[in-house]
Amino acid sequence: MKMQHIIEQCAQQGISITLEESGIGLTGDKHMLTPELLSLIKNNKEELTAYIQSFNNGAVSYTHLTLPTSDLV
């Protein structure tokens, strides 16, 4: 699956994916995060991280999370 497709699915639900010091972070209304979408994110975590880093030149952003990153492990 293309990473852009996952990011677009998140955006349609009002969820943003960011890179955090401890991995991937999600911002937005966690009630909009379906089990299927969460599963997609979890199953593609490494690829999503690399994809986002390619746009940020490896930079990591720090934001407040509405869903703990421990839920993505």
Residue pairs with C-beta under 8 A, 6 or more apart in sequence:
1 40
1 44
3 44
3 47
3 48
3 51
4 51
6 17
6 37
6 40
6 41
6 44
6 48
7 17
7 48
7 51
9 37
9 40
10 16
10 17
10 26
10 28
10 37
10 41
13 28
13 29
13 32
13 33
13 34
13 37
14 28
14 29
14 32
15 26
15 27
15 28
15 29
15 32
15 33
15 37
16 26
16 27
16 28
17 24
17 25
17 26
17 41
17 48
17 52
18 24
18 25
18 26
18 27
18 52
18 61
18 63
19 25
19 49
19 52
19 53
19 56
19 59
19 60
19 61
20 60
20 61
20 62
20 63
20 65
20 69
21 60
21 62
22 69
23 45
23 49
23 69
23 72
23 73
24 41
24 45
24 48
24 49
24 69
24 72
25 63
25 65
25 67
25 69
26 33
26 41
26 65
26 66
26 67
26 72
27 63
27 64
27 65
27 66
28 66
29 66
30 66
30 67
33 67
38 71
38 72
41 48
41 72
42 72
45 72
53 59
